[in-house]
Amino acid sequence: MTKLYFLLINLFFIVILSPAHPALAVEEAPLLTVYSGVIGRDVSQPDFLDDLIALNPLYYFANPFHSQSVLTTTRIQEIHSQLPRTQIIRHLTCCSLFNQKKLDSPIAQINFSTQNTQAEFDDAWANHRDAFMKNSRGEYVYHQNEPNGEMWVNPEQGYLLDPASSFYKEFLYDKIKEHILTSGYDGVYLDLMYPVFMNTFYYSVPAINSHPITDQQWRDKLISLNRYLQNRRQNDPNPKMRNALIITNSVGGGPGDSNDPIDRVQFNRDLQTQGVQIENPFYNFATMSHNNWLAKVNQIRDISSLRNNRMTGWLNYHHADKMDDQAQCDQHSLFAYTSYLLGNNSPNFAFYFLCKIQEDNRVRRIHASEKLTRISLGTPSSAYQQLASGLYVREYTHGFAIVNPTSSALNYKPNTNLYNAYSSTTYPQNINLTLSAKTGLVLLKNAPSTLPADFNSDGTVNLLDYNLLKTGFGTTYNLLDYNTLRSQWGQ
């Protein structure tokens, strides 16, 4: 019989002898990951909050596609009361206004409903027409989103505005302020702020003086916009606005926008970026060269080091290519995670990895980062090192991140006993362990503990254990709260 069985028996007597009490706010540090939700999930249901509390993420990325997935102000307050350290971030598409009455995609209607109201669009169209960008033929520039998918935007539905126009700067800041102060979000994520103009998202390219805009001109406009937003935020009389997060999709990554010569680090330094997403940096990990891999690790290092090593945001893998099986998901996600651990220098920069596994006629979505980030290595003791063998290693307080970026198997000989963070495998001192090509390992210095309520054997009693308890015992909020589990069964 398992530890869980024995604990459930004891809990039965606790429940019988103890009065019911409400759950308390989670006190422990959040996992360095992102919750992006399940498409179509009803966020009003109790199990949603249960699962969110069990994950305890640093960031909740709110980008709803269905009405039942839209967070209400009341729901945001409930999340904050249970997870006071989780930052709830609302998705916005930068430099855009949408004609709400013309949107015909149900998903686009939901997704862009908080971008602007119809009255705001009508006012801008009537009184600030010069802020709307045109192409070299004098036509307005329209958005184009997934023309063959469920979320589509046709001409005359979504418009591109000049990021540097005084009208749009003031409008966007006021809209951000509305999301923070009225709706209760902790920040916003401004999408499509790449250092190059992303032609694929629009039906045409904007022009300046009848000439197609250059990448440098586009960057200058985004820099002007973001510096304005940050200046307003930092000097806002409301302390909640001064503490708000403005995270930008200003690095890019993946196929299509990672081969240009633009220095992403310098661009984000020029933007005065407060938070950033690094997108799909290791999408082609199985074939990428050693130099390209190392450049991505160094990019993570340099960007996370901005703002005195306090950069907010996350690394986000969500590539559309389908994986064949769980093994491919495990290898790719662990390689990306250990590469991230080599480079990351900020305690506020999280990791998110989504696998999409093709199974017959459906796609199974696995949030691999939830498992990977559950074990904390502590703080880094030094920068990464390249060993003579070709392996890359970074030491942390509680263990090591090791990556083999080469196309050959390489050996590592630990000078102390080490333990695999995600299995029962041990690695004795002075005995070679082999890392296959394009793989990573997270190793612990100490064996996982045997605490009574450590159901997942990661060495601590945390929210993942509480979630396992609920799975075996049923809903427990009226029976045993999380902090009681830790205090009575985590010693």
PEFEN-V863357 format. One record per run of one state. SS is the DSSP state (hx for helix, st for strand, lp for the rest). FROM is the first residue (numbers start at 1). LEN is the number of residues. If there is no record, write none. Layout:
<<SS	FROM	LEN> <SS	FROM	LEN>>
This chain:
<<lp	1	2> <hx	3	15> <lp	18	13> <st	31	5> <lp	36	10> <hx	46	10> <lp	56	1> <st	57	6> <lp	63	4> <hx	67	3> <lp	70	3> <hx	73	10> <lp	83	4> <st	87	7> <lp	94	2> <st	96	3> <lp	99	1> <hx	100	3> <lp	103	3> <hx	106	6> <lp	112	6> <hx	118	10> <lp	128	1> <hx	129	3> <st	132	1> <lp	133	1> <st	134	1> <lp	135	5> <st	140	1> <lp	141	1> <st	142	2> <lp	144	14> <st	158	4> <lp	162	4> <hx	166	18> <lp	184	3> <st	187	5> <lp	192	7> <hx	199	3> <st	202	1> <lp	203	4> <st	207	2> <lp	209	2> <st	211	2> <lp	213	2> <hx	215	20> <lp	235	4> <hx	239	4> <lp	243	2> <st	245	8> <lp	253	11> <hx	264	8> <lp	272	3> <st	275	5> <lp	280	10> <hx	290	15> <lp	305	1> <hx	306	4> <lp	310	2> <st	312	6> <lp	318	5> <st	323	1> <lp	324	2> <hx	326	18> <lp	344	5> <st	349	11> <lp	360	2> <st	362	6> <hx	368	5> <lp	373	7> <st	380	1> <lp	381	4> <st	385	2> <lp	387	5> <st	392	5> <lp	397	2> <st	399	6> <lp	405	5> <st	410	4> <lp	414	4> <st	418	3> <lp	421	5> <st	426	2> <lp	428	4> <st	432	4> <lp	436	3> <st	439	6> <lp	445	18> <hx	463	11> <lp	474	8> <hx	482	8> <lp	490	2>>
